[in-house]
Amino acid sequence: MNHIVTVQEAVTVFADFMEPTSAELDAIEQEMPVILADVDLLDAQIVTLDRVPSELDERRIRRARRKALAARRTLANTAAMGVSGVGA
């Protein structure tokens, strides 16, 4: 008979080394507006999964899509400003 055992010790031994670095946390913080805008867009789309979208639903999706695109544009422009020789 094979016994099922956990590998909790093997997993938690290295948990301290698996934490995100400061640079990774800073990158996540910079991308947070994009992440939140994408969540809003997904929320608007999920609402319409089981029914025909009303005019209000369509407006909400368009607004969320514009917000997501604006957040992505802002992030891209910010990243481009950090690279020398990019932009005018």
C-alpha positions in Angstrom: 0.0 0.0 0.0 1.3 3.5 -0.9 1.0 6.1 1.7 0.2 9.7 0.7 2.4 12.1 2.6 2.8 15.8 2.4 5.9 17.7 1.4 5.1 20.7 3.6 8.6 20.8 5.1 10.3 20.7 1.7 8.1 23.5 0.5 8.3 25.8 3.5 12.0 25.4 4.0 12.7 27.7 1.0 9.8 30.1 1.6 12.0 32.9 2.8 14.0 32.9 -0.4 10.9 33.0 -2.6 9.8 36.4 -1.6 9.6 39.1 -4.3 12.5 41.5 -4.5 12.1 45.3 -4.0 12.5 45.8 -7.8 9.7 43.3 -8.5 7.4 45.0 -5.9 8.2 48.4 -7.5 7.3 47.0 -11.0 4.0 45.6 -9.6 3.3 49.0 -8.0 3.9 50.7 -11.4 1.6 48.3 -13.2 -1.2 48.4 -10.6 -3.3 51.0 -12.5 -3.3 48.7 -15.5 -4.1 45.7 -13.4 -7.1 47.5 -11.7 -8.4 48.8 -15.1 -8.2 45.2 -16.5 -10.2 44.0 -13.4 -12.8 46.6 -14.0 -13.1 45.5 -17.7 -13.4 41.9 -16.7 -16.1 42.7 -14.2 -18.0 44.6 -16.9 -17.7 41.6 -19.3 -18.6 39.0 -16.7 -21.8 40.8 -15.9 -23.0 40.2 -19.5 -22.0 36.5 -19.8 -25.4 35.1 -19.0 -27.6 37.7 -20.6 -27.8 40.0 -23.6 -25.9 43.2 -22.8 -28.2 46.3 -22.3 -27.2 49.7 -23.5 -25.9 50.5 -20.0 -23.8 47.3 -20.0 -22.3 48.3 -23.4 -21.5 51.7 -22.1 -19.8 50.2 -19.0 -17.7 47.9 -21.1 -16.7 50.7 -23.5 -15.8 52.9 -20.5 -13.8 50.1 -18.9 -12.0 49.4 -22.2 -11.1 53.0 -22.6 -9.8 53.2 -19.0 -7.7 50.0 -19.6 -6.2 51.4 -22.8 -5.4 54.7 -21.2 -3.7 53.0 -18.3 -1.7 50.9 -20.7 -0.8 54.0 -22.7 0.4 55.8 -19.6 2.5 52.8 -18.5 4.0 52.5 -21.9 4.8 56.2 -22.0 6.3 56.1 -18.6 8.5 53.1 -19.5 9.5 54.8 -22.8 10.7 57.9 -20.9 13.0 55.7 -18.8 14.8 54.4 -21.9 17.3 56.8 -23.3 16.9 57.8 -27.0 13.2 57.0 -27.1 10.7 59.8 -27.8 11.2 63.3 -29.0 
